[in-house]
Amino acid sequence: IQLTQSPAFLSASVGDRVSITCRASQGISTYLTWYQQRPGKAPNLLIYDASTLQNGVPSRFSGSGSGTEFTLTITSLRPEDFATYYCQQTSIYPITLGQGTRLETK
Amino acid sequence: EVQLVESGGGLVQPGRSLRLSCATSGFTFDDYAMHWVRQAPGKGLEWVAGISWNSVKVGYADTVKGRFAISRDNAKNSLFLQMDSLSPDDTAFYYCAKGHESDQKSFASWGQGTLVTVSS
């Protein structure tokens, strides 16, 4: 299953609301996970099952979607949110991830 | 606190082998699936292999199938990745990751990674 994220790069400012889309090449129900990766660090799980917020993740992060189209939304961006975001499908092996969306400061 | 510590990376010549290890603590190891995920320098994440809690089910990315083997030792709370026939395309940081309690194919916790460089 191929995952295509858009956009690949996103410029925004502190306080903005942004959305990242992940499209699957075939239906995956809600078997979709989102990660954040800051430079030089290991990734961090944000959302699983398409819309369930991981414990400890701020509520400004939210996920939606099912089937083939999914969205990660961050409301009111904070400086620490500028990072790269990946989606991952956990429907079937082999597990696959999107190519990443780099969120940069405008 | 969950801790995952990878070791065994380094510089290796093309065609040679390397075995990575991941020592874990802070959770009940044999309750969880475990995974290896890699990231070439400056590139995206790629899942490499996963193994169920009891080693019955294993899965591999097509890029490593037949060359890499994942295994675990529940008595020692450790995960392994045997990598054979290495090529320069295998150069990457290799992360050990713990399955999520609600979705064992998601990666709830990660190690700090170990760098594997394949070069002559």
Interface residues (C-beta under 8 A of the other chain):
Chain A: Y31 T33 Y35 Q37 A42 P43 N44 L45 Y48 D49 T52 Q54 Y86 Q88 T90 Y93 P94 I95 T96 L97 G98 Q99 G100
Chain B: H35 G44 L45 E46 W47 G50 G59 Y60 A61 D62 Y95 H100 S102 D103 K105 S106 F107 A108 W110 G111 Q112 G113
